[in-house]
Amino acid sequence: LTYKANEWVSLYGSLRRGFKSGGFQVTSFIPDSGIEFDEEIVDAVELGLMVEDIEQQWRLNLTAFSQHVDGYQVFIIENNTSVVSNASDVKISGVELEGLVRVSPHLSFGINASYTESEFVSFDNGPCPAFSTELQCDLSGRPLPNVPNWAVSTSVVHVVPVGSFELMSALQYFYKGSRYASPDLDPVTYQGEVNLVNASIRLSDKQAGWNISLWARNLTDEYYVDQMFDSVAFPGDQHSFPGEPRTYGLGVGLAF
C-alpha cells in the first residue's frame, strides 16, 4: 500500500510471504543431521517514508522492517563436510536509511545505512563449538552468524562529458560491524568491524554503445574473515575463508 501525502512525501507498507524450498544433502556424513532439510518460510512486514524533491535533486527513504522465519536454513561446515540444518524460529528486524543528493548535474552523493537485530528465537539443535561435550547446542536467544548490527555504504559519483564521450568516476566506502563468523557462535570466531574502499572509472560512448572501465575493490587491502569453522585435523584450531583482497581489473562492454 502506498499513500502519497503531497508532491514531496509518500508513505508505504507491505506484507510479504516467501519461501526457500527444502532439499536433500547426499554428501553429508553426519548421521545426526540426516540427509533431508525442511523448507524455509519468511513472513515480512515493512513500513516506510519517502521524501523526494520534486525537481529530483535529492531523495530520502526511511524504512522499518521485521521478518519472522520458520525453518531458517543454516549452512554448517562440520566434521570435514557441509550440511544444511533448520532453526525452527528466527526473527530479524531493523531500520534502513537511504539517501541521494545531486549536488550538480555531474556530481552526486549517496548513502545507505542499516541497523539490524537478529535472533535465533528457537534453535535447540544448533552446532556446538570445538571441545564441546554435546552433539547439539541450544542457540536460542543468540544472534545470527554474519549479521552485524550496523552496515553502512557511501558513494560519490562524478559524470562529465568529454567530447562525444562520457567519463564516470565513482568512489565507494563500505562498513560492516562486528559479528560472529561461525554458525556455532564460538567466541573465538567473533570478528571486528570491516572497512572497505572501492573505486572505478568508466569511459563510454552511448551512441556507439561501447564502454571501457577500470575498477578496484578493497583498495586498502584490508584483511578480514568471511566465515570460520573448526579444524578436523587439528582440534581446537580454526579454518577460515578470508574476504576478497585488493582486486582490480579492466572491463569492456558493448551494447546492441
MISEZA-90135 format. One record per residue (C-alpha): residue number from 1; x, y, z; residue in one letter; chain. Coordinates in nm, 2 decimals. Example, Ala and Ser with C-alpha at 12.3 -4.5 7.8 and 13.67 -1.06 7.14 Angstrom:
% residues 2
{vexlum: 1&east: 1.23&north: -0.45&up: 0.78&fimar: a&zadren: A}
{vexlum: 2&east: 1.37&north: -0.11&up: 0.71&fimar: s&zadren: A}
% end
This chain:
% residues 256
{vexlum: 1&east: 0.00&north: 0.00&up: 0.00&fimar: l&zadren: A}
{vexlum: 2&east: 0.12&north: 0.35&up: -0.09&fimar: t&zadren: A}
{vexlum: 3&east: -0.02&north: 0.68&up: 0.02&fimar: y&zadren: A}
{vexlum: 4&east: 0.11&north: 1.00&up: -0.15&fimar: k&zadren: A}
{vexlum: 5&east: 0.06&north: 1.28&up: 0.11&fimar: a&zadren: A}
{vexlum: 6&east: 0.18&north: 1.55&up: -0.13&fimar: n&zadren: A}
{vexlum: 7&east: 0.43&north: 1.61&up: -0.40&fimar: e&zadren: A}
{vexlum: 8&east: 0.72&north: 1.56&up: -0.15&fimar: w&zadren: A}
{vexlum: 9&east: 0.61&north: 1.28&up: 0.09&fimar: v&zadren: A}
{vexlum: 10&east: 0.49&north: 0.93&up: 0.04&fimar: s&zadren: A}
{vexlum: 11&east: 0.41&north: 0.66&up: 0.29&fimar: l&zadren: A}
{vexlum: 12&east: 0.42&north: 0.29&up: 0.21&fimar: y&zadren: A}
{vexlum: 13&east: 0.38&north: -0.05&up: 0.37&fimar: g&zadren: A}
{vexlum: 14&east: 0.39&north: -0.41&up: 0.26&fimar: s&zadren: A}
{vexlum: 15&east: 0.32&north: -0.76&up: 0.38&fimar: l&zadren: A}
{vexlum: 16&east: 0.51&north: -1.04&up: 0.21&fimar: r&zadren: A}
{vexlum: 17&east: 0.54&north: -1.42&up: 0.24&fimar: r&zadren: A}
{vexlum: 18&east: 0.82&north: -1.61&up: 0.06&fimar: g&zadren: A}
{vexlum: 19&east: 0.99&north: -1.95&up: 0.09&fimar: f&zadren: A}
{vexlum: 20&east: 1.30&north: -2.13&up: 0.01&fimar: k&zadren: A}
{vexlum: 21&east: 1.25&north: -2.50&up: -0.08&fimar: s&zadren: A}
{vexlum: 22&east: 1.38&north: -2.79&up: 0.13&fimar: g&zadren: A}
{vexlum: 23&east: 1.61&north: -3.05&up: -0.01&fimar: g&zadren: A}
{vexlum: 24&east: 1.84&north: -3.34&up: 0.03&fimar: f&zadren: A}
{vexlum: 25&east: 2.22&north: -3.34&up: 0.11&fimar: q&zadren: A}
{vexlum: 26&east: 2.35&north: -3.66&up: -0.03&fimar: v&zadren: A}
{vexlum: 27&east: 2.72&north: -3.57&up: 0.06&fimar: t&zadren: A}
{vexlum: 28&east: 2.66&north: -3.54&up: 0.43&fimar: s&zadren: A}
{vexlum: 29&east: 2.85&north: -3.78&up: 0.65&fimar: f&zadren: A}
{vexlum: 30&east: 2.70&north: -3.66&up: 0.98&fimar: i&zadren: A}
{vexlum: 31&east: 2.44&north: -3.92&up: 1.08&fimar: p&zadren: A}
{vexlum: 32&east: 2.26&north: -3.70&up: 1.34&fimar: d&zadren: A}
{vexlum: 33&east: 2.19&north: -3.44&up: 1.07&fimar: s&zadren: A}
{vexlum: 34&east: 2.00&north: -3.67&up: 0.84&fimar: g&zadren: A}
{vexlum: 35&east: 2.01&north: -3.61&up: 0.46&fimar: i&zadren: A}
{vexlum: 36&east: 1.69&north: -3.41&up: 0.43&fimar: e&zadren: A}
{vexlum: 37&east: 1.63&north: -3.05&up: 0.54&fimar: f&zadren: A}
{vexlum: 38&east: 1.29&north: -2.86&up: 0.55&fimar: d&zadren: A}
{vexlum: 39&east: 1.18&north: -2.55&up: 0.36&fimar: e&zadren: A}
{vexlum: 40&east: 1.22&north: -2.20&up: 0.49&fimar: e&zadren: A}
{vexlum: 41&east: 0.92&north: -1.98&up: 0.52&fimar: i&zadren: A}
{vexlum: 42&east: 0.95&north: -1.60&up: 0.56&fimar: v&zadren: A}
{vexlum: 43&east: 0.68&north: -1.36&up: 0.67&fimar: d&zadren: A}
{vexlum: 44&east: 0.79&north: -0.99&up: 0.64&fimar: a&zadren: A}
{vexlum: 45&east: 0.63&north: -0.66&up: 0.72&fimar: v&zadren: A}
{vexlum: 46&east: 0.78&north: -0.33&up: 0.60&fimar: e&zadren: A}
{vexlum: 47&east: 0.68&north: 0.04&up: 0.68&fimar: l&zadren: A}
{vexlum: 48&east: 0.84&north: 0.33&up: 0.51&fimar: g&zadren: A}
{vexlum: 49&east: 0.86&north: 0.70&up: 0.45&fimar: l&zadren: A}
{vexlum: 50&east: 0.99&north: 0.85&up: 0.12&fimar: m&zadren: A}
{vexlum: 51&east: 1.07&north: 1.22&up: 0.09&fimar: v&zadren: A}
{vexlum: 52&east: 1.18&north: 1.34&up: -0.26&fimar: e&zadren: A}
{vexlum: 53&east: 1.25&north: 1.68&up: -0.41&fimar: d&zadren: A}
{vexlum: 54&east: 1.00&north: 1.75&up: -0.69&fimar: i&zadren: A}
{vexlum: 55&east: 1.30&north: 1.85&up: -0.90&fimar: e&zadren: A}
{vexlum: 56&east: 1.47&north: 1.52&up: -0.81&fimar: q&zadren: A}
{vexlum: 57&east: 1.78&north: 1.68&up: -0.67&fimar: q&zadren: A}
{vexlum: 58&east: 1.76&north: 1.47&up: -0.35&fimar: w&zadren: A}
{vexlum: 59&east: 1.58&north: 1.17&up: -0.21&fimar: r&zadren: A}
{vexlum: 60&east: 1.54&north: 1.02&up: 0.14&fimar: l&zadren: A}
{vexlum: 61&east: 1.39&north: 0.68&up: 0.23&fimar: n&zadren: A}
{vexlum: 62&east: 1.34&north: 0.56&up: 0.58&fimar: l&zadren: A}
{vexlum: 63&east: 1.22&north: 0.20&up: 0.63&fimar: t&zadren: A}
{vexlum: 64&east: 1.14&north: -0.02&up: 0.93&fimar: a&zadren: A}
{vexlum: 65&east: 1.12&north: -0.39&up: 0.87&fimar: f&zadren: A}
{vexlum: 66&east: 1.06&north: -0.71&up: 1.06&fimar: s&zadren: A}
{vexlum: 67&east: 1.09&north: -1.07&up: 0.94&fimar: q&zadren: A}
{vexlum: 68&east: 0.98&north: -1.40&up: 1.10&fimar: h&zadren: A}
{vexlum: 69&east: 1.15&north: -1.70&up: 0.96&fimar: v&zadren: A}
{vexlum: 70&east: 1.01&north: -2.05&up: 1.02&fimar: d&zadren: A}
{vexlum: 71&east: 1.27&north: -2.33&up: 0.94&fimar: g&zadren: A}
{vexlum: 72&east: 1.56&north: -2.09&up: 0.89&fimar: y&zadren: A}
{vexlum: 73&east: 1.82&north: -2.28&up: 0.69&fimar: q&zadren: A}
{vexlum: 74&east: 2.17&north: -2.26&up: 0.85&fimar: v&zadren: A}
{vexlum: 75&east: 2.47&north: -2.37&up: 0.64&fimar: f&zadren: A}
{vexlum: 76&east: 2.72&north: -2.55&up: 0.87&fimar: i&zadren: A}
{vexlum: 77&east: 3.07&north: -2.68&up: 0.80&fimar: i&zadren: A}
{vexlum: 78&east: 3.15&north: -2.96&up: 1.05&fimar: e&zadren: A}
{vexlum: 79&east: 3.34&north: -3.28&up: 1.06&fimar: n&zadren: A}
{vexlum: 80&east: 3.50&north: -3.22&up: 0.72&fimar: n&zadren: A}
{vexlum: 81&east: 3.17&north: -3.19&up: 0.55&fimar: t&zadren: A}
{vexlum: 82&east: 2.89&north: -2.93&up: 0.50&fimar: s&zadren: A}
{vexlum: 83&east: 2.53&north: -2.96&up: 0.59&fimar: v&zadren: A}
{vexlum: 84&east: 2.21&north: -2.75&up: 0.60&fimar: v&zadren: A}
{vexlum: 85&east: 2.02&north: -2.75&up: 0.93&fimar: s&zadren: A}
{vexlum: 86&east: 1.69&north: -2.59&up: 1.01&fimar: n&zadren: A}
{vexlum: 87&east: 1.64&north: -2.35&up: 1.30&fimar: a&zadren: A}
{vexlum: 88&east: 1.28&north: -2.36&up: 1.40&fimar: s&zadren: A}
{vexlum: 89&east: 1.23&north: -1.99&up: 1.46&fimar: d&zadren: A}
{vexlum: 90&east: 1.42&north: -1.68&up: 1.37&fimar: v&zadren: A}
{vexlum: 91&east: 1.34&north: -1.31&up: 1.40&fimar: k&zadren: A}
{vexlum: 92&east: 1.51&north: -1.03&up: 1.21&fimar: i&zadren: A}
{vexlum: 93&east: 1.42&north: -0.66&up: 1.25&fimar: s&zadren: A}
{vexlum: 94&east: 1.57&north: -0.32&up: 1.20&fimar: g&zadren: A}
{vexlum: 95&east: 1.56&north: 0.01&up: 1.02&fimar: v&zadren: A}
{vexlum: 96&east: 1.73&north: 0.13&up: 0.69&fimar: e&zadren: A}
{vexlum: 97&east: 1.81&north: 0.47&up: 0.57&fimar: l&zadren: A}
{vexlum: 98&east: 1.88&north: 0.55&up: 0.20&fimar: e&zadren: A}
{vexlum: 99&east: 1.97&north: 0.90&up: 0.07&fimar: g&zadren: A}
{vexlum: 100&east: 2.08&north: 1.05&up: -0.25&fimar: l&zadren: A}
{vexlum: 101&east: 2.19&north: 1.41&up: -0.32&fimar: v&zadren: A}
{vexlum: 102&east: 2.27&north: 1.56&up: -0.66&fimar: r&zadren: A}
{vexlum: 103&east: 2.50&north: 1.85&up: -0.59&fimar: v&zadren: A}
{vexlum: 104&east: 2.52&north: 1.93&up: -0.96&fimar: s&zadren: A}
{vexlum: 105&east: 2.43&north: 1.77&up: -1.30&fimar: p&zadren: A}
{vexlum: 106&east: 2.77&north: 1.60&up: -1.28&fimar: h&zadren: A}
{vexlum: 107&east: 2.82&north: 1.52&up: -0.91&fimar: l&zadren: A}
{vexlum: 108&east: 2.60&north: 1.31&up: -0.67&fimar: s&zadren: A}
{vexlum: 109&east: 2.64&north: 1.16&up: -0.32&fimar: f&zadren: A}
{vexlum: 110&east: 2.46&north: 0.85&up: -0.19&fimar: g&zadren: A}
{vexlum: 111&east: 2.43&north: 0.68&up: 0.15&fimar: i&zadren: A}
{vexlum: 112&east: 2.27&north: 0.36&up: 0.27&fimar: n&zadren: A}
{vexlum: 113&east: 2.28&north: 0.27&up: 0.64&fimar: a&zadren: A}
{vexlum: 114&east: 2.10&north: -0.01&up: 0.83&fimar: s&zadren: A}
{vexlum: 115&east: 2.07&north: -0.12&up: 1.19&fimar: y&zadren: A}
{vexlum: 116&east: 1.96&north: -0.49&up: 1.23&fimar: t&zadren: A}
{vexlum: 117&east: 1.87&north: -0.70&up: 1.53&fimar: e&zadren: A}
{vexlum: 118&east: 1.87&north: -1.08&up: 1.46&fimar: s&zadren: A}
{vexlum: 119&east: 1.79&north: -1.37&up: 1.69&fimar: e&zadren: A}
{vexlum: 120&east: 1.75&north: -1.74&up: 1.70&fimar: f&zadren: A}
{vexlum: 121&east: 1.42&north: -1.74&up: 1.88&fimar: v&zadren: A}
{vexlum: 122&east: 1.43&north: -2.12&up: 1.89&fimar: s&zadren: A}
{vexlum: 123&east: 1.73&north: -2.33&up: 1.78&fimar: f&zadren: A}
{vexlum: 124&east: 1.79&north: -2.62&up: 2.03&fimar: d&zadren: A}
{vexlum: 125&east: 1.96&north: -2.84&up: 1.77&fimar: n&zadren: A}
{vexlum: 126&east: 2.23&north: -2.60&up: 1.68&fimar: g&zadren: A}
{vexlum: 127&east: 2.60&north: -2.67&up: 1.62&fimar: p&zadren: A}
{vexlum: 128&east: 2.85&north: -2.67&up: 1.91&fimar: c&zadren: A}
{vexlum: 129&east: 3.19&north: -2.50&up: 1.95&fimar: p&zadren: A}
{vexlum: 130&east: 3.51&north: -2.71&up: 1.95&fimar: a&zadren: A}
{vexlum: 131&east: 3.57&north: -2.91&up: 2.26&fimar: f&zadren: A}
{vexlum: 132&east: 3.21&north: -2.92&up: 2.35&fimar: s&zadren: A}
{vexlum: 133&east: 3.09&north: -3.24&up: 2.51&fimar: t&zadren: A}
{vexlum: 134&east: 2.75&north: -3.20&up: 2.35&fimar: e&zadren: A}
{vexlum: 135&east: 2.65&north: -3.31&up: 2.00&fimar: l&zadren: A}
{vexlum: 136&east: 2.39&north: -3.03&up: 1.97&fimar: q&zadren: A}
{vexlum: 137&east: 2.38&north: -2.70&up: 2.14&fimar: c&zadren: A}
{vexlum: 138&east: 2.09&north: -2.47&up: 2.22&fimar: d&zadren: A}
{vexlum: 139&east: 2.15&north: -2.14&up: 2.05&fimar: l&zadren: A}
{vexlum: 140&east: 1.80&north: -1.99&up: 2.13&fimar: s&zadren: A}
{vexlum: 141&east: 1.83&north: -1.62&up: 2.21&fimar: g&zadren: A}
{vexlum: 142&east: 2.16&north: -1.58&up: 2.03&fimar: r&zadren: A}
{vexlum: 143&east: 2.23&north: -1.36&up: 1.73&fimar: p&zadren: A}
{vexlum: 144&east: 2.26&north: -1.50&up: 1.38&fimar: l&zadren: A}
{vexlum: 145&east: 2.61&north: -1.55&up: 1.23&fimar: p&zadren: A}
{vexlum: 146&east: 2.74&north: -1.30&up: 0.98&fimar: n&zadren: A}
{vexlum: 147&east: 2.46&north: -1.05&up: 1.06&fimar: v&zadren: A}
{vexlum: 148&east: 2.62&north: -0.73&up: 1.20&fimar: p&zadren: A}
{vexlum: 149&east: 2.41&north: -0.47&up: 1.38&fimar: n&zadren: A}
{vexlum: 150&east: 2.55&north: -0.19&up: 1.16&fimar: w&zadren: A}
{vexlum: 151&east: 2.61&north: -0.18&up: 0.79&fimar: a&zadren: A}
{vexlum: 152&east: 2.69&north: 0.15&up: 0.60&fimar: v&zadren: A}
{vexlum: 153&east: 2.78&north: 0.23&up: 0.25&fimar: s&zadren: A}
{vexlum: 154&east: 2.85&north: 0.57&up: 0.10&fimar: t&zadren: A}
{vexlum: 155&east: 2.93&north: 0.67&up: -0.26&fimar: s&zadren: A}
{vexlum: 156&east: 3.04&north: 0.96&up: -0.47&fimar: v&zadren: A}
{vexlum: 157&east: 2.98&north: 0.96&up: -0.84&fimar: v&zadren: A}
{vexlum: 158&east: 3.11&north: 1.21&up: -1.09&fimar: h&zadren: A}
{vexlum: 159&east: 2.99&north: 1.21&up: -1.45&fimar: v&zadren: A}
{vexlum: 160&east: 3.13&north: 1.46&up: -1.71&fimar: v&zadren: A}
{vexlum: 161&east: 3.12&north: 1.48&up: -2.09&fimar: p&zadren: A}
{vexlum: 162&east: 3.45&north: 1.45&up: -2.27&fimar: v&zadren: A}
{vexlum: 163&east: 3.39&north: 1.55&up: -2.63&fimar: g&zadren: A}
{vexlum: 164&east: 3.14&north: 1.29&up: -2.76&fimar: s&zadren: A}
{vexlum: 165&east: 3.21&north: 1.06&up: -2.47&fimar: f&zadren: A}
{vexlum: 166&east: 3.11&north: 1.03&up: -2.11&fimar: e&zadren: A}
{vexlum: 167&east: 3.35&north: 0.98&up: -1.83&fimar: l&zadren: A}
{vexlum: 168&east: 3.22&north: 0.85&up: -1.50&fimar: m&zadren: A}
{vexlum: 169&east: 3.43&north: 0.80&up: -1.18&fimar: s&zadren: A}
{vexlum: 170&east: 3.30&north: 0.65&up: -0.86&fimar: a&zadren: A}
{vexlum: 171&east: 3.43&north: 0.60&up: -0.51&fimar: l&zadren: A}
{vexlum: 172&east: 3.26&north: 0.38&up: -0.25&fimar: q&zadren: A}
{vexlum: 173&east: 3.31&north: 0.32&up: 0.12&fimar: y&zadren: A}
{vexlum: 174&east: 3.16&north: 0.02&up: 0.29&fimar: f&zadren: A}
{vexlum: 175&east: 3.14&north: -0.05&up: 0.66&fimar: y&zadren: A}
{vexlum: 176&east: 3.03&north: -0.38&up: 0.83&fimar: k&zadren: A}
{vexlum: 177&east: 3.01&north: -0.40&up: 1.21&fimar: g&zadren: A}
{vexlum: 178&east: 3.13&north: -0.68&up: 1.44&fimar: s&zadren: A}
{vexlum: 179&east: 2.97&north: -1.03&up: 1.41&fimar: r&zadren: A}
{vexlum: 180&east: 3.02&north: -1.40&up: 1.46&fimar: y&zadren: A}
{vexlum: 181&east: 3.18&north: -1.57&up: 1.16&fimar: a&zadren: A}
{vexlum: 182&east: 3.07&north: -1.92&up: 1.25&fimar: s&zadren: A}
{vexlum: 183&east: 2.72&north: -2.08&up: 1.29&fimar: p&zadren: A}
{vexlum: 184&east: 2.82&north: -2.23&up: 1.62&fimar: d&zadren: A}
{vexlum: 185&east: 2.88&north: -1.87&up: 1.76&fimar: l&zadren: A}
{vexlum: 186&east: 3.21&north: -1.98&up: 1.91&fimar: d&zadren: A}
{vexlum: 187&east: 3.36&north: -1.67&up: 2.09&fimar: p&zadren: A}
{vexlum: 188&east: 3.69&north: -1.72&up: 1.91&fimar: v&zadren: A}
{vexlum: 189&east: 3.52&north: -1.66&up: 1.58&fimar: t&zadren: A}
{vexlum: 190&east: 3.39&north: -1.31&up: 1.68&fimar: y&zadren: A}
{vexlum: 191&east: 3.52&north: -1.07&up: 1.41&fimar: q&zadren: A}
{vexlum: 192&east: 3.57&north: -0.69&up: 1.44&fimar: g&zadren: A}
{vexlum: 193&east: 3.45&north: -0.43&up: 1.20&fimar: e&zadren: A}
{vexlum: 194&east: 3.54&north: -0.42&up: 0.83&fimar: v&zadren: A}
{vexlum: 195&east: 3.61&north: -0.10&up: 0.63&fimar: n&zadren: A}
{vexlum: 196&east: 3.64&north: -0.13&up: 0.25&fimar: l&zadren: A}
{vexlum: 197&east: 3.71&north: 0.12&up: -0.02&fimar: v&zadren: A}
{vexlum: 198&east: 3.61&north: 0.05&up: -0.39&fimar: n&zadren: A}
{vexlum: 199&east: 3.67&north: 0.27&up: -0.69&fimar: a&zadren: A}
{vexlum: 200&east: 3.60&north: 0.27&up: -1.06&fimar: s&zadren: A}
{vexlum: 201&east: 3.63&north: 0.48&up: -1.37&fimar: i&zadren: A}
{vexlum: 202&east: 3.44&north: 0.43&up: -1.70&fimar: r&zadren: A}
{vexlum: 203&east: 3.46&north: 0.59&up: -2.04&fimar: l&zadren: A}
{vexlum: 204&east: 3.16&north: 0.53&up: -2.26&fimar: s&zadren: A}
{vexlum: 205&east: 3.01&north: 0.62&up: -2.60&fimar: d&zadren: A}
{vexlum: 206&east: 2.64&north: 0.58&up: -2.56&fimar: k&zadren: A}
{vexlum: 207&east: 2.57&north: 0.65&up: -2.92&fimar: q&zadren: A}
{vexlum: 208&east: 2.81&north: 0.37&up: -3.04&fimar: a&zadren: A}
{vexlum: 209&east: 2.71&north: 0.15&up: -2.74&fimar: g&zadren: A}
{vexlum: 210&east: 3.06&north: 0.07&up: -2.60&fimar: w&zadren: A}
{vexlum: 211&east: 3.23&north: 0.13&up: -2.28&fimar: n&zadren: A}
{vexlum: 212&east: 3.56&north: 0.06&up: -2.11&fimar: i&zadren: A}
{vexlum: 213&east: 3.62&north: 0.06&up: -1.74&fimar: s&zadren: A}
{vexlum: 214&east: 3.89&north: 0.02&up: -1.48&fimar: l&zadren: A}
{vexlum: 215&east: 3.78&north: -0.09&up: -1.14&fimar: w&zadren: A}
{vexlum: 216&east: 3.93&north: -0.18&up: -0.80&fimar: a&zadren: A}
{vexlum: 217&east: 3.79&north: -0.34&up: -0.49&fimar: r&zadren: A}
{vexlum: 218&east: 3.93&north: -0.33&up: -0.13&fimar: n&zadren: A}
{vexlum: 219&east: 4.18&north: -0.06&up: -0.23&fimar: l&zadren: A}
{vexlum: 220&east: 4.34&north: -0.06&up: 0.12&fimar: t&zadren: A}
{vexlum: 221&east: 4.39&north: -0.44&up: 0.10&fimar: d&zadren: A}
{vexlum: 222&east: 4.22&north: -0.49&up: 0.44&fimar: e&zadren: A}
{vexlum: 223&east: 4.24&north: -0.84&up: 0.57&fimar: y&zadren: A}
{vexlum: 224&east: 3.91&north: -0.98&up: 0.71&fimar: y&zadren: A}
{vexlum: 225&east: 3.73&north: -1.31&up: 0.75&fimar: v&zadren: A}
{vexlum: 226&east: 3.40&north: -1.41&up: 0.59&fimar: d&zadren: A}
{vexlum: 227&east: 3.35&north: -1.75&up: 0.76&fimar: q&zadren: A}
{vexlum: 228&east: 3.52&north: -1.97&up: 1.01&fimar: m&zadren: A}
{vexlum: 229&east: 3.48&north: -2.34&up: 1.10&fimar: f&zadren: A}
{vexlum: 230&east: 3.65&north: -2.59&up: 1.33&fimar: d&zadren: A}
{vexlum: 231&east: 3.96&north: -2.78&up: 1.21&fimar: s&zadren: A}
{vexlum: 232&east: 3.92&north: -3.16&up: 1.17&fimar: v&zadren: A}
{vexlum: 233&east: 4.29&north: -3.25&up: 1.16&fimar: a&zadren: A}
{vexlum: 234&east: 4.39&north: -3.02&up: 1.44&fimar: f&zadren: A}
{vexlum: 235&east: 4.13&north: -3.00&up: 1.71&fimar: p&zadren: A}
{vexlum: 236&east: 4.10&north: -2.65&up: 1.87&fimar: g&zadren: A}
{vexlum: 237&east: 4.22&north: -2.48&up: 1.55&fimar: d&zadren: A}
{vexlum: 238&east: 4.00&north: -2.27&up: 1.33&fimar: q&zadren: A}
{vexlum: 239&east: 4.00&north: -2.26&up: 0.95&fimar: h&zadren: A}
{vexlum: 240&east: 3.86&north: -1.96&up: 0.77&fimar: s&zadren: A}
{vexlum: 241&east: 3.75&north: -1.82&up: 0.43&fimar: f&zadren: A}
{vexlum: 242&east: 3.92&north: -1.48&up: 0.41&fimar: p&zadren: A}
{vexlum: 243&east: 3.74&north: -1.19&up: 0.24&fimar: g&zadren: A}
{vexlum: 244&east: 3.85&north: -1.07&up: -0.11&fimar: e&zadren: A}
{vexlum: 245&east: 4.19&north: -0.89&up: -0.10&fimar: p&zadren: A}
{vexlum: 246&east: 4.27&north: -0.59&up: -0.31&fimar: r&zadren: A}
{vexlum: 247&east: 4.13&north: -0.68&up: -0.66&fimar: t&zadren: A}
{vexlum: 248&east: 4.14&north: -0.48&up: -0.98&fimar: y&zadren: A}
{vexlum: 249&east: 4.05&north: -0.53&up: -1.34&fimar: g&zadren: A}
{vexlum: 250&east: 3.97&north: -0.39&up: -1.68&fimar: l&zadren: A}
{vexlum: 251&east: 3.63&north: -0.43&up: -1.84&fimar: g&zadren: A}
{vexlum: 252&east: 3.50&north: -0.38&up: -2.19&fimar: v&zadren: A}
{vexlum: 253&east: 3.13&north: -0.37&up: -2.28&fimar: g&zadren: A}
{vexlum: 254&east: 2.92&north: -0.34&up: -2.59&fimar: l&zadren: A}
{vexlum: 255&east: 2.55&north: -0.28&up: -2.61&fimar: a&zadren: A}
{vexlum: 256&east: 2.34&north: -0.40&up: -2.91&fimar: f&zadren: A}
% end
